[in-house]
């Protein structure tokens, strides 16, 4: 069964304290891995998509990496405005997976000033 | 350009009633997917529509249904509401069935 597990569930950081969020996945064939950010009361906001092992993407203080079994979202020198829930999702190969993302439970990040 | 628009933003219904939620995708997007988000289960896939046809369906009872119109707008319907249907319902649109999905703000449904 295709599955996504994120850790930790919650993370508290001081402003400027870098860290990483983990996303482990099990899929029959990976079509793509996606990172989203979700603020309270809002829908998920797209951050990155990764398609093959070794791929990396960066945006401001965020960097996403991908291996054959997991993805990391590295946050460098975070600011309070980076506080949110970060969601990882995968899309698997096959006609039965069109339009379907499988999500992890998310990591809730709190950055204190 | 305008994002994904979901209406209404909030709904309160009682058990046994039915509800219809609406989603207007980003202009030019032809695929619409629906998800249910709850604190316990997270985001779960409901179904996906592409070119007015349901192409994929998640593991939800038949009380959950949807449709897509020729302008790619989509609606989902839940009949005979149960307390457990209380959730945030999210719609996402994409250019095609394998492209990046962009989400709306969701409809918060409370069933009393």
Boltz contact constraints between the chains, C-beta under 6 A:
constraints:
  - contact:
      token1: [A, 42]
      token2: [B, 105]
      max_distance: 6.0
  - contact:
      token1: [A, 43]
      token2: [B, 90]
      max_distance: 6.0
  - contact:
      token1: [A, 43]
      token2: [B, 103]
      max_distance: 6.0
  - contact:
      token1: [A, 43]
      token2: [B, 104]
      max_distance: 6.0
  - contact:
      token1: [A, 43]
      token2: [B, 105]
      max_distance: 6.0
  - contact:
      token1: [A, 43]
      token2: [B, 106]
      max_distance: 6.0
  - contact:
      token1: [A, 44]
      token2: [B, 103]
      max_distance: 6.0
  - contact:
      token1: [A, 46]
      token2: [B, 100]
      max_distance: 6.0
  - contact:
      token1: [A, 46]
      token2: [B, 102]
      max_distance: 6.0
  - contact:
      token1: [A, 49]
      token2: [B, 100]
      max_distance: 6.0
  - contact:
      token1: [A, 98]
      token2: [B, 55]
      max_distance: 6.0
  - contact:
      token1: [A, 98]
      token2: [B, 56]
      max_distance: 6.0
  - contact:
      token1: [A, 98]
      token2: [B, 97]
      max_distance: 6.0
  - contact:
      token1: [A, 99]
      token2: [B, 31]
      max_distance: 6.0
  - contact:
      token1: [A, 99]
      token2: [B, 33]
      max_distance: 6.0
  - contact:
      token1: [A, 99]
      token2: [B, 48]
      max_distance: 6.0
  - contact:
      token1: [A, 99]
      token2: [B, 56]
      max_distance: 6.0
  - contact:
      token1: [A, 99]
      token2: [B, 97]
      max_distance: 6.0
  - contact:
      token1: [A, 100]
      token2: [B, 45]
      max_distance: 6.0
  - contact:
      token1: [A, 100]
      token2: [B, 56]
      max_distance: 6.0
  - contact:
      token1: [A, 103]
      token2: [B, 42]
      max_distance: 6.0
  - contact:
      token1: [A, 103]
      token2: [B, 43]
      max_distance: 6.0
  - contact:
      token1: [A, 105]
      token2: [B, 42]
      max_distance: 6.0
